[in-house]
Amino acid sequence: MIAEKTWLVTKVKYKPERDIPKAVTVLKTLSPSRIMEWIRDNRTQTDAHGKRRQKNIKRQAITMWFKRHQDVYLQLKRELEERELNSVVISENTFQTSVFIKIPCMEKWILKMRGRQAKEKSIMAFVGAIRQVCLGKIPRQKGNGEEIKFIEGWGIKHPRRLTVEDGLRYVSELQKRGLPTRNFRLALRNFFKSRYLEGWDDISGKLEQSSGKYAHLFISKENIYLILNYIKGLNIIAYRACLFAFKTGCRMGGIQSAHSSRINYAEHTIWVTEKATRGKPKREQEKFISQDLWQELDLDNFRGKLFNINEQKLRDICKTTYQALIPDLAEEIPMPFHFWRHQFAQHVLRKTEWNYALVAGLGHWTVETLERYYGKMDRKTRLEGASKFLHQI
């Protein structure tokens, strides 16, 4: 009975304008789920019989309250960030992006990268990589639904106290698991170099293999046309779109925007609009159409949108085809339609004797991207090129 009275005295009637901010302060988090649990444990409401009981509140109610009181939410967020930055002992809250980028050593590094005119997307990718290293978090591969894993015994490391030895150990852990390491190695090299740490160049920035990231996805020309004919049997428009992508290196966005009104009939070219990357305008790209492709698409007579097919349907047809004809590779193709752009690059590289500059211009890549994705020119090709061209200069 005494315990029951104590419970009634300590419980307080729920008032959101008072209790949600208090829960944030006590719990040191803006998580609606945890705030909901705190309110249920510490606040009451009156039922139909006039009796007090636990306040039954849903997570969505907390979220909506924050949306209605944006000024309060932002103030609480700032207070949490300041507290975390001034804390000697770090916690997982330190690694929320909004807090992490304000840690002095991270803030200084970001400013240096911006000063060197690095792309914002690249900067945030590097920051994300260092964040994962500090947490000892093992990256999940695309399409892999396994739970998040951490390196055993790693703990949580403040970026200011991250050492070259820590970086080498992290890279080693990824290698043992057969995971790609280059993006992490580049981020670590850049971060350690910016802090003038001795030994930063012990972490290699080279490609993991000379063959390139997507080189193993190469399909011979004979098999390419077997795949295209299979797609043709499923859907003629999908076939035309895939053939166009294979012959021009066009992305999905360009396929959706391709229209006869943008064809230059004298030069056999077409302008397409690629989807914009975040914070940048849409890209207008010129594609060159070979004579055989021109005839296959009957462009002298065709008028209107070239490929009137839904994006998802096109992806599904490609995926079904790969599973039927190249099942061993099907699971390694995360973007089914983009597969054709990979094939364009690899086939044209081989046909031009690895003329990276030409292929980069045709497909709107950089030479560095081509080398990273499809490999550098091997010694045999270099020697053949030398014997073929050097005597002409």
N, C-alpha and C positions, 0 to 999 in steps of 0.2 A: 504493500500500500504506500509506504514511504517512497519507494522507487518510482511509483506511478506519479505521485505528487511532484517529485523532482523533475520528472519528464515534462509535466505540464508547465512548470515554472520556467524551465530552460527553453522551451519551444516558443517561438515568436510568430505572430501572424505575418503572412507573406505580403511584402510590398515590393514590387519589381524595381521601382526607381531607387530603392535603398539596398535591396538584397542582391541584385545582379552585380552592381559594382563591388559590393562587399565580397561576394564569392570570388570575383576576379582577383581582388587584392589578397584574399586568404590563400587561394589556390595557385596564384601566379600564372594563370592561363586564361585565354579567351575561348577555350573549348566549350561549346554549348553542352556537350554530353556530360562533362565533369561538373559544369555549373548546375545542370539539371539535378545531378546526384546530390550535390551539396545542399540545394534548396529542399529536396525531398527529406534529407536527413536533419535539417535545421529549421525548417519553417512549417507552419500549419495552415489549415483552412477550416472553416466551419461547415459541417455537413448539414443535411436536411433536418436533422434532429437537434441541431444546435450544439453538437459535439465537435470538438476539435480533432482533427486527424492530419496525417502527413499531407503536405501540399502535393497534389498530383499535377505535375507540369511536364510538358513534352519538349524535346530538344528544339523542335521547329519554333516554339514560342520564344525561346531565348534568341534564336537567330533573327526572328522578325522584330523583337524588341531592339536588338542592335541596329537593324536597318532603319527603324523609326527614330532612333536616337544616335545618328551618325557622329555628332559632336562628342557625345559621351564615349562612344566606342573608340574614336580616334584618340581621345585624351587618355583613356585606360591603356590603349596600345602603346602610346608614347611613354607612359609611366613604367610599363613592363619592360620596354626596350631599354630605358635609362637604367632601371634597376639591374637588368641583366648585364649591361655593359660595365657597370660599376662593381659588379660582384666579383669577388676573388675566386670563389668556387663556381665553375661553370656547370650548366645543366643542358638538357636537350633543348630547352627554350632558346639557348644561345644560338642554336643552329637553324632557327626560323630565318628564312631569307632576309626579311626586313631588319632583323637584329644582326645577322652575320655580316652583312655588307657594311655595317657601321662600326664594326670592330676596327680600331685604328690601323692595324697592320693590313687589314683587308681593304679598308677605305683608301689607304695610301697606294696600294697595289693597283686598285681599280683606276685611280687617277692617272697613274703612270701608263696603263694600257690605253686609256682614252687619249692621253697626250701623244701616244704613238699612232693614233687614229685607228686603233683596232675596232672591229665591228662590235656593236653592243651585244649581238647574239653570241659572238665568240667569247667576249668578256664574261658573260653570265654562264656560259658553258664551263669556262675555266674555274669560276667561283664555285659552281656546283660540284666540280670534280674535287676541289680542295675540301669542300664541306663533307663529301663522302669519305675522303681520306681521314679527316679528323674524327669522324664517327666510326671508322673501321667498317663501313658498310660495303657489302659485296654487291656490285651492280647486277641487276637481273637482265637476262638477254631478252630481246624482243620476242613476244609471243610465248614467253615462258611464264606460267602462272604460279611458280613456286613462291613460297613466303620469303620475306626479306630476311637476309642473313647478315651476321656481323662476324668479324674476325675474332676468334676466341682469345680472350685475355687482352684485347686491345684497349678497352675503356673508352674514355672521351678525351680528346686532345685539343687544347687551345691552339688555333693556327699560329699564334706568336711563338708557341713552344714546339711546333712541329719541326723535326730535324730531317736532314738528308737520309739518315739511317731509317727513320720512320717511313720515308717515301720509298726507299729501296725495299723495305720489308713489305709494304703494301703492294707494290708492283709484283714482288715475288709470290704473294698470296694469290693474286689474280692469275699469274702464269701457271701456278700449280693446279688451278681449276680450269685451265684452258680458255680463259676469258681474254678478250682484247684489252691491251694496256696502253696503246699509244696516246689516246686522248688524256689519260691520267698522267703519263710520263711528260707530255708537253706542258700540262698545267703545273706539275710539280717543278719542272725545270724553270719555267717562267717565274713562278712564285719564289723559289729559293734564290734565283739569280737577282730578283728585285730586292731581296733582303741581304744580298752580298754574302750568302752562306757558302763557306768553302766546301767544294765537292759537288756543287749543283750539277756539274757536267758529267758526274758519274751516272746520272740517269739519262739514258739514251733517248734521243728524239726521233730515231730512225723508224721507218716502216717496219712492221712486224715480220713481213715477208716480202721478198722482191716481187712476188707474183701479183700483189695488190689485193685489196679487201674483197672485191667482187670478181676477181679473175676466174675463180672456180665455177662461176655461173655461165661461162662461155658455152654456147651451143653451136655445133657445126651448121653451115648453111643448109646442108641437106636436111638436117633435123628441124631447123627453123621452119622450113617450108612444109614439113610433115605436121608441125604444130599449127601453122597457119591454115592448112587445109582442114584440119580437125575443127578449128574454130569456124571456118567457113561453113561446115556442115551443121553447126549449131546456130549461127546467126551471121548473115551476110554483112550487116553493118558493123558488127564487132570485128569481123575479118578485115574489113576495109580500114577500120580505125587502127588495128594492131599492125597491119602492113604499113600504113602511113607512119606510125610511130617508129617502126623498125627502120624505115627508109630515111627518116628525117630527124630522129632523136627527139620527137615531140613529147612533151609531158601531157598528163590528163587535162590540165587547164587549157592547153593549146588545142587539143582535140575538140573540146567543148566549144571553143570560140571559132574554129575554122569555118569560113564561109566563102562561097564563090565570089562574092563582091570584093574580096580582098586579094584575089589572084591577079598576078601580073602575067597575062597570057603571052606576052612577047618574050619574057625572061624565064618563064616557067618557075615562078616563085610565088609564095603566099605569106602574108603577115598574119601571125596568130598572137593572141593575148594570153600570157601566162599569169597565173594567180600571183598576187603580191605576197611577199614575205612581210612579217609584222613591221609596221612603221615605215614601209616603203611603198612607192606607187606600183601599179601593175606593170609588167614588163612586156613590151612589144618586141617580137622576134620574127626575123625573116627566115623562112624555110625554103630550101632548094628542092625542087621536085624532079626526079629523074624521069627520063622518057618512058621507061617501062611502068613506073608508078602512075604517070600522067594518063597513060592508055588504060591501065587497070581500073582507075577511078573514073574514066571517061570524062575528064575535066573540060574538054572542048564543048560538051553538051550539057553537063550537069549544072544546075543552078540551085542556090539556096544553101542551107546548112549542110556541110559535108557529112557529118556523122551524127545523125539524130538518134542517140541512144543514151539512156540513163547511166551515170557514172557507176553506180553500184552494180547494175546489171552487167556492165562491161567488166568490172573486176571479178564478179562471180563466174562469168564465162571463162575468163582467163584462168582462174583458180581451178575450176572443174577440169579444164584441159590439162593443166600441169599435173594434177593428181592422177590423171589417166595415162599420160604419156611420159612424164619425167617425175615419178613419185619420189625418187631419192632426193631430188632438188626442190620439190614443191614446198616443203616446210621451211626452206632457207630463202624463200622469196616473200618477204613481208609485204611488199607492195606489188600485187600481181600485174598491174598494167605498166608500172615503171620498169618492169623486166625488159620491155622492148627498147627502152632508152639505153639500158646496160648493153644490150646486144648490138645496138647501133654503134656505140662507142668502140666496143671490142672488135667488131668486124671492120669498121673503117680504119681503126688503128693498124690492123694487120694489112689491109689493102694499100694503105699509104706508107707502108714500111715504118710505122710508128712515128708519123709526123704529128707530134703532139700539138703544135701550133695550129695546123690546119684543122684537125679534129676539134680542138677547143673552140675555134671560130665557128665551125659548122653546128656544134651542139651547145654553144654558149656555156662552156666550162672555163676553168682556168687550167693551165698546164699542171699545176700542183695537184688539183683535184683529180685529173686523169691519172697521174702517176700513183696517187694514193689509192684510187679505186681499182685500177686495171693493171698496175705494175709499170716498172721502168723498163726501158729498152735493154734486152739482154746483150751479152758480149758478141754472140754470133751475128745478131742483126746489125750491131755497130760495125763489125768488120766487113760484112757484106755491103753496107752502105758506103763505107770508106773506099772499097775497091770500085764501087759503081760510080761515085760522084767526085771524089777528090781529084782525079786526073782531069776533070773538066774545068777546074779553076785556074 
